Structures are given as structure tokens and as C-alpha cells.
Amino acid sequence: MKIVNVYEAKTHLSKLLEEALSGEEIVIARAGKPIVKLVVLPQARPQRQLGWFRGAVRLSPDFDEPLEDFVDYQ
């Protein structure tokens, strides 16, 4: 949880919004006392797209076979 004062929140609002969108919990305080929590509305969160990297990595059939260089260590 990140706590910022009102002046810092006004000065860096765009940065704080980006941090909140990425999942950071932001609390705004006045005179050191928390007064507001900045939260993301559920509909404002970007939808996760599953499988977008599918097929980009190819593994050879013997990817988990022991390496010849490390035979002495087995």
C-alpha cells in the first residue's frame, strides 16, 4: 500500500492513476492521516487476453534430457 499526501496526489495524479490501474493500492492522506483510497472500478480494468503468446515458443522433444557437459556432476 502506497500512502501519499494531498499535494503529491495533485502533482502526480496521472502517475498514481497508472499505478492504481496496475494493481497498486494508493491511499491519500492529509496531515499524515489517511482520508481516501484510490481504487480501480471493475469495468475500468483491461480484459486479460489469454493465449496471446501461444505458439511463439517451440521446445525440442529432448529439452529435458541431461546435457553432456554436466555428466560429471550427476
Sequence and secondary structure as in RCSB ss.txt:
>XXXX:A:sequence
MKIVNVYEAKTHLSKLLEEALSGEEIVIARAGKPIVKLVVLPQARPQRQLGWFRGAVRLSPDFDEPLEDFVDYQ
>XXXX:A:secstr
 EEEEHHHHHHTHHHHHHHHHTT  EEEEETTEEEEEE   GGGS    TTTTTTS    TTTTS  GGGGGG 
